[in-house]
Amino acid sequence: MPFRRDVTIIAGGVLLVGVGIVVVALLMLDRYTTHDGLYVDYGALADDNLIEKGWIPGFVPQSAKNIYVTHDTIMSEQRIKFGFDPNDLPS
């Protein structure tokens, strides 16, 4: 039956387009809800206003270098990885 086959092809195409729209929307959402950054030193964080925004916790020492920062606003997660001078630790 040609009519039934045509309807099946159209329904499959509509489903494929719908799935494509959902995938693109999810990828766009992730782009606007996360922030990843690599900073040379603590001064670079200050230049990017991350400290003023409250995105950098107070335990990060000023000797921090090679700082990798990840924020996910939907999951309320923050990850910071950095190197620092051991002499900069609180006593």
N, C-alpha and C positions, 0 to 999 in steps of 0.2 A: 504494500500500500504506500504509494508515493507521498500522500499527505501526511501520514503518520511519521514517516522518515524525515520529512521536512521539519515537522514540529520538534522532533527529537534533536535535530541538528541545531535549530534555533535555540532551544532550551539549553543545550550544552554550551553554545556560544555565550548566552546570557550568563550562565553560571560561571564560565571562565572569566568573563569581564568583571563580574562581581568579586570573585576571588582576587583578581588582579588589583582592583580598587582597594580592597581590605589590606592586602600586603603593602601597597604603596603608602596607605594611611598609617599603618603601624611603623613603617620605616621612618616616615616623617615625624611621627610622634616621638620616637626614640631620639631623633636628632635634636629636638627642642627641649627634651627633659633631662639630658645629660650634659655634663661639661667635663671634658678631659683637657688637661694641660700639663706641659712639661716646662719647668722654670729652672733657670741656671742657678739662682740663689734666692735668698729671702727678699732681697731688694726687688727682684722681678715680680714676686708676689705682691709687694706693696705697689709697684707700678701698675699692676693689673687690677688694683683695688679689691683684691680678694680678702685681704685682712679687714678692711673697712666694712665689707659686706658680711663679715662674720663667718666666712667659709673656711677660715683657717683657725684651728683651735690654738689656745694659748700655750700648749706644751711644745709647739714647734720652735726650736731654738733659732736664734738669729744667725747662727753659723750654718744653717741648713743649706744644702746644695743639691743639685740634680733632683729637684722636687717634682714628683709626679702626683698630680691631684686628679681625682675622679669624683664627681658628684652626680647622683641620680635623684632628682627631685620627686619622682613618683614613688620610689622605694625608700626614700629618706635615708639613703646611704651615702657615706663619704669615706673615701680611702685616700690616704696620703702615704707616700713612700719617699724617703729622703736619706741622704747621708749627712753627717754633722761632725763637728769637732768634739771628741769625748770630754774635753776640758770645759765644754759649755753646759755640761749637765748640772742640775741643781745639787747642792750638797745634802 
